[in-house]
Amino acid sequence: MEVQDFVQKNSLGEKLFQQKIDTETKIEPKDWMPDAYRKTNIRQISQHAHSEVVGMLPEGNWITRAPSLKRKAILLAKVQDEAGHGLYLYSAAETLGISRDEMIEQLLTGKAKYSSIFNYPTLTWADMGAIGWLVDGAAILNQVMLCRTSYGPYARAMVRICKEESFHQRQGFEILLVLSKGTPEQKAMCQDAINRWWWPSLMMFGPRDSESTNSDQSMQWKIKRKTNDELRQQFVDMCVEQVKVLGMTLPDKDLQWNEQRGHYDFGEINWNEFRNVVKGNGPCNKQRLNARKKAHEDGAWVRAAAMAHAKKKAENVKQNAA
């Protein structure tokens, strides 16, 4: 009888939960939610947070080598923004009952993933422009949808993140625009960066819809608002027009307008490369993870000092209250 009561109660809870989702009512931390909804959000939000933090590495590589003081300041501000995004997202994930330490442990041990795009090297200054325009541009298409995601803390965190990512995209496009009007060497550098970052940027949207195991459920729960393929198509359509302003080309011989579909057709992604990078065998996977491990180890004394200070402060407050 107790088992039957539990099943009925759980079934009613799921029905009321889905009604909230369908009426666009945000799910808050203390609300009842299915375990699978909680786990899906933890996986997605923590992966997003890890991506923001790891994403600082390829750009941090160029702060000291930026071509002017102005460029250094702008790039430094961007990297600082990304650290802040990681903080917002880790905080949002913590409301689901997972600790920051557990999430970091999952990243450092390879259990948790981060965006595959950050496992590619940044070889020239033009890569800072390509990352801003293409990588942040792809991220914005994903993240604007997340401002309306069903889990409240995640949706609210994304509002500020999207505003700052919009600045990052404009900053990146401006870098490429300046290079595109420069010397033949600078123009070649601009085109080379676009060539190298185009396909990895398309991979950012994830596998094909037919191969995405979580997509249907995430759409039903309105964690996602558009599918991987829908967002990828929107990105291609957008970039084809923007690259014309640069006077550059996208590295895809199959790219052409399809009048019947009302969209651009584009070539096949190298899915073997995508899977290889996701599995940890990309150009910089080991380098990125080792950098995070070293930073975590080097920062141990800071965390210990902060905890000791907080403990001492709490003791002082307790003594004063007594």
Secondary structure, DSSP 8 states (H G I E B T S, - for coil): -HHHHHHHHHHHHHHHHHHHHHTT--B-TTS---HHHHHHHHHHHHHHHHHHHHTHHHHHTTTTT-SSHHHHHHHHHHHHHHHHHHHHHHHHHHTTT--HHHHHHHHHTTSS---GGGGS---STHHHHHIIIIIHHHHHHHHHHHTT-SBHHHHHHHHHHHHHHHHHHHHHHHHHHHHHTS-HHHHHHHHHHHHHHHHHHHHTT-S-GGG-SSHHHHHHTTS-SS-HHHHHHHHHHHHHHHHHHHT---S-TT-EEETTTTEEE-----HHHHHHIIIIISTTHHHHHHHHHHHHHHTHHHHHHHHHHHHHHHHHHHHHH-
